[in-house]
Amino acid sequence: MDNMSLPRPGCCKWAEGDAGNYTFPCSNRVEAGVSYCDEHSAIVYIPPEERRRSRSGSVPMTFRRAA
């Protein structure tokens, strides 16, 4: 299986690339039912408290392209 195919079972599903040309460079193991390793989960997951603050306009929310 090459890097251009789906991520390996049990590994982080962090994708890099664009226009359908994705690679899955992270080979960290994850538990069943979890998509990302701790490092990548911290990037893609926004805690509910932060989401509520950003909706109220008190804290500007910044967006990063995750994948």
C-alpha positions in Angstrom: 0.0 0.0 0.0 1.4 3.4 -0.9 1.1 6.8 0.8 -1.5 8.0 -1.6 -4.1 5.4 -0.6 -6.2 5.3 2.5 -4.5 5.5 5.9 -3.5 2.2 7.5 -6.0 0.7 9.9 -5.3 1.7 13.5 -3.2 4.7 12.4 -3.8 8.5 12.6 -5.9 9.7 9.6 -4.1 13.1 9.4 -4.0 14.0 5.7 -1.8 16.5 3.9 -2.2 17.7 0.3 -4.9 19.2 -1.9 -7.1 18.5 -4.9 -7.6 14.9 -4.0 -3.8 14.3 -4.0 -3.5 13.4 -0.3 -0.9 11.6 1.7 -1.2 10.2 5.2 2.2 11.0 6.7 1.4 10.3 10.4 1.9 6.6 11.4 1.0 7.1 15.1 -1.3 4.4 16.4 -4.8 5.3 17.6 -7.4 3.5 19.6 -10.4 1.9 17.8 -13.0 4.6 17.0 -10.4 7.5 17.2 -9.4 9.2 14.0 -6.4 11.3 15.0 -3.4 10.9 17.3 -3.2 13.3 20.3 -1.0 15.8 18.4 -3.3 16.1 15.4 -6.5 15.9 17.5 -5.3 19.1 19.3 -5.2 20.8 15.9 -8.5 19.8 14.5 -10.7 19.6 17.6 -12.0 22.9 19.0 -13.3 22.6 22.6 -17.0 23.6 23.1 -16.0 26.5 25.5 -13.8 28.0 22.8 -16.5 27.6 20.2 -19.0 29.4 22.5 -16.5 32.3 23.2 -15.9 32.8 19.5 -19.6 33.0 18.7 -20.1 35.7 21.3 -17.5 37.8 19.5 -15.3 38.2 22.6 -12.4 36.2 21.2 -11.5 36.2 17.5 -11.3 32.7 16.2 -8.4 31.8 13.8 -8.7 29.1 11.2 -6.0 26.9 10.0 -6.2 24.6 7.1 -6.0 21.2 8.7 -6.0 18.9 5.7 
